[in-house]
């Protein structure tokens, strides 16, 4: 995985666009800061000098730059919600993340969009889950739209070619709020490209109110007990006009 090429080493963690956010980069960072860099509203590439090294982005989550990525620091995992500007019908929101789940059993990392009220497994809007090395489904992807087990759009039958066993894999989701078209790629491979079935209703786009946050979720991402901890190795979120989307 390498999305660091288009992302500068000094990029700020939070670049909230003004206005509607059309054609804007909302979040961008390569998480290349020193170990202990903090994330509380300032760049994780800036070392915290006050000793306050953790960012609690949600009640159950802590994330910290560990020198090579954005790592979870709780033993059971967690959820982080990153707010988006208000969307307009036809906006295309694109999330690109480098993800590597922890090297233990039953682990995963999930990324996508939600209303910010719960985790992706419980109440995700459009999202994808990647199983890592050590899981029985390692290297496989599940793409969903809607709550719980609803709206399964794609499920791997075997390890995906774009999965990086020892490094982070590039996972990209691009969603058109007007057409309801979702495109999901792992590395260079497109896994799903078509209209969603929000909560299992065919050809039903997600309501814009359910697309207010970028959501990151991980399980058992503990860098202390698992030397190969789960990390987010780069993150970029963009909003562009519908004309940028062909579907």
C-alpha positions in Angstrom: 0.0 0.0 0.0 1.2 3.5 -0.8 -1.0 6.5 -1.0 1.8 8.6 0.2 2.9 9.6 -3.2 0.1 12.2 -3.8 0.0 13.2 -0.1 2.7 15.6 1.1 4.6 14.7 4.3 3.5 17.9 6.0 -0.2 17.7 5.1 -2.5 18.7 7.9 -4.8 16.1 9.5 -7.9 18.2 9.1 -8.5 20.4 6.1 -12.1 21.3 6.5 -13.2 23.1 3.3 -15.3 26.3 3.4 -18.7 26.7 1.7 -20.2 23.6 0.1 -16.9 21.7 -0.2 -17.3 21.1 -3.9 -14.0 20.0 -5.5 -12.3 20.2 -2.1 -10.0 18.0 -0.1 -11.6 17.6 3.3 -9.1 15.3 5.0 -5.6 14.5 4.0 -2.6 13.1 5.8 0.1 10.5 5.4 0.5 10.0 9.1 4.3 10.2 8.7 4.9 12.1 12.0 7.1 11.0 14.8 5.8 8.4 17.3 3.6 10.1 19.9 2.3 12.8 17.6 -1.1 13.8 18.7 -4.3 14.2 16.8 -6.5 16.5 18.8 -7.4 19.1 16.2 -3.9 19.7 15.0 -1.6 17.9 12.6 -0.4 14.5 13.6 2.8 15.4 11.9 3.4 17.9 14.8 4.8 16.3 17.9 2.8 17.1 21.0 5.0 18.7 23.6 2.4 18.7 26.4 2.3 15.0 27.0 -1.3 14.7 25.7 -0.5 12.2 23.0 -3.8 10.5 22.4 -6.9 11.6 20.5 -10.3 10.4 21.7 -12.3 10.8 18.6 -15.2 8.7 19.9 -16.0 7.3 23.4 -14.6 3.9 22.5 -11.6 4.9 20.4 -8.1 6.2 20.7 -5.8 6.7 17.7 -2.2 7.7 17.8 0.5 8.2 15.2 3.1 5.5 15.8 5.7 6.7 13.4 4.4 4.7 10.4 0.7 5.1 10.5 -2.4 6.0 12.5 -2.8 3.2 15.0 -5.5 2.2 17.5 -4.4 2.1 21.1 -7.3 0.2 22.7 -7.3 -3.5 23.2 -10.8 -4.1 21.9 -10.8 -1.6 19.0 -13.0 1.4 18.4 -14.7 3.8 16.1 -13.7 7.3 14.9 -16.1 9.7 13.2 -14.7 12.6 11.1 -17.5 15.1 10.1 -18.1 16.1 6.5 -19.4 19.5 5.2 -23.0 19.6 4.3 -23.5 17.7 1.0 -25.7 18.6 -2.0 -27.5 16.1 -4.2 -25.0 15.1 -6.9 -21.9 15.5 -4.8 -19.4 12.7 -5.2 -17.5 11.8 -2.0 -14.4 9.8 -2.3 -12.5 8.1 0.6 -9.0 6.6 0.1 -7.4 4.9 3.0 -4.4 2.7 3.5 -5.5 0.0 5.9 -3.8 -3.0 7.6 -5.8 -4.9 10.1 -4.0 -6.3 13.2 -2.3 -9.7 12.9 -4.6 -11.6 15.2 -7.7 -13.8 14.7 -11.1 -12.3 13.8 -9.6 -8.9 13.1 -10.8 -6.3 10.5 -10.8 -2.7 9.6 -13.9 -1.0 8.1 -14.1 2.4 6.4 -17.0 4.3 4.9 -19.7 6.9 5.4 -22.4 7.1 8.0 -24.6 9.4 10.0 -22.1 9.4 12.9 -24.5 7.9 15.4 -23.0 4.4 15.6 -20.3 2.1 14.2 -20.4 0.9 10.6 -21.4 -2.7 11.5 -24.4 -1.4 13.4 -25.5 1.6 11.3 -23.2 2.1 8.4 -24.5 3.9 5.2 -22.0 2.8 2.5 -18.9 1.0 3.7 -16.4 -1.8 3.2 -14.8 -4.2 5.7 -11.4 -5.8 5.1 -10.2 -8.9 7.0 -6.5 -9.1 7.8 -3.8 -11.6 8.2 -4.7 -14.1 10.9 -8.5 -14.0 10.2 -10.2 -17.0 8.6 -11.3 -14.7 5.8 -8.0 -12.9 5.4 -7.7 -10.7 2.4 -11.4 -10.7 1.8 -13.7 -7.8 1.5 -17.4 -7.2 2.3 -19.1 -4.1 0.8 -22.4 -3.1 2.4 -25.0 -0.3 2.4 -27.3 0.0 5.4 -27.7 -1.2 8.9 -26.4 -4.4 10.3 -26.4 -7.2 7.8 -28.5 -5.3 5.3 -27.5 -4.3 1.8 -24.6 -6.7 1.1 -23.3 -5.4 -2.3 -20.2 -7.5 -2.7 -18.5 -10.3 -0.7 -15.2 -11.9 -1.7 -15.1 -15.6 -2.4 -11.3 -15.7 -1.9 -8.4 -13.4 -1.1 -8.4 -10.3 -3.2 -5.4 -9.8 -5.5 -5.2 -6.2 -4.2 -4.7 -7.3 -0.6 -1.3 -6.7 0.9 -0.5 -9.3 3.5 2.5 -7.6 5.1 1.6 -4.0 4.4 -1.3 -1.6 4.2 -3.7 -2.1 1.3 -5.3 0.9 -0.6 -9.1 0.8 -0.1 -11.1 3.4 -2.1 -14.8 4.2 -1.9 -16.5 6.7 -4.2 -20.2 7.5 -3.8 -22.5 9.6 -6.0 -25.2 11.1 -3.8 -27.6 11.7 -6.7 -27.4 8.4 -8.6 -26.6 6.2 -5.6 -23.7 4.7 -7.5 -20.9 3.3 -5.4 -17.4 2.3 -6.6 -15.1 0.3 -4.4 -11.6 -0.7 -5.2 -8.8 -2.6 -3.4 -5.5 -1.6 -4.8 -5.8 -1.5 -8.6 -8.8 -3.8 -8.7 -12.4 -2.5 -8.8 -14.6 -4.8 -6.7 -18.0 -3.2 -7.0 -19.2 -0.4 -9.3 -23.0 0.1 -9.4 -26.1 1.4 -7.7 -26.6 0.6 -4.0 -29.5 -1.1 -2.4 -29.8 1.0 0.8 -31.1 -1.2 3.6 -31.8 -3.9 0.9 -34.2 -1.7 -1.2 -33.0 -2.1 -4.8 -31.7 1.0 -6.6 -32.3 3.2 -3.5 -29.7 5.9 -2.9 -28.7 6.7 0.7 -30.3 9.8 2.2 -27.8 12.7 2.4 -28.5 12.9 6.1 -26.9 9.4 6.5 -23.7 10.6 4.8 -22.6 13.2 7.4 -19.4 11.5 8.6 -16.4 9.5 7.4 -16.3 6.6 9.8 -13.3 4.4 10.6 -13.7 1.2 12.6 -11.2 -1.4 13.8 -11.2 -4.5 16.0 -8.5 -5.5 18.5 -6.0 -3.1 17.1 -3.5 -3.1 20.1 0.1 -2.3 19.2 1.2 -3.5 22.6 -0.2 -7.1 22.5 0.0 -7.4 18.7 3.4 -6.3 17.3 1.8 -6.1 13.8 -0.9 -3.7 14.9 -3.6 -2.5 12.7 -2.9 0.9 11.2 -4.4 3.5 8.9 -1.4 4.3 6.6 -2.7 7.4 4.9 -6.2 9.0 4.6 -7.7 11.3 2.0 -11.3 12.4 1.6 -12.5 14.5 -1.3 -15.9 16.0 -2.4 -16.3 16.8 -6.1 -19.3 17.8 -8.3 -21.3 15.1 -9.9 -19.8 15.9 -13.3 -16.6 14.1 -12.1 -18.6 10.9 -11.9 -19.5 9.1 -15.1 -22.4 7.1 -13.5 
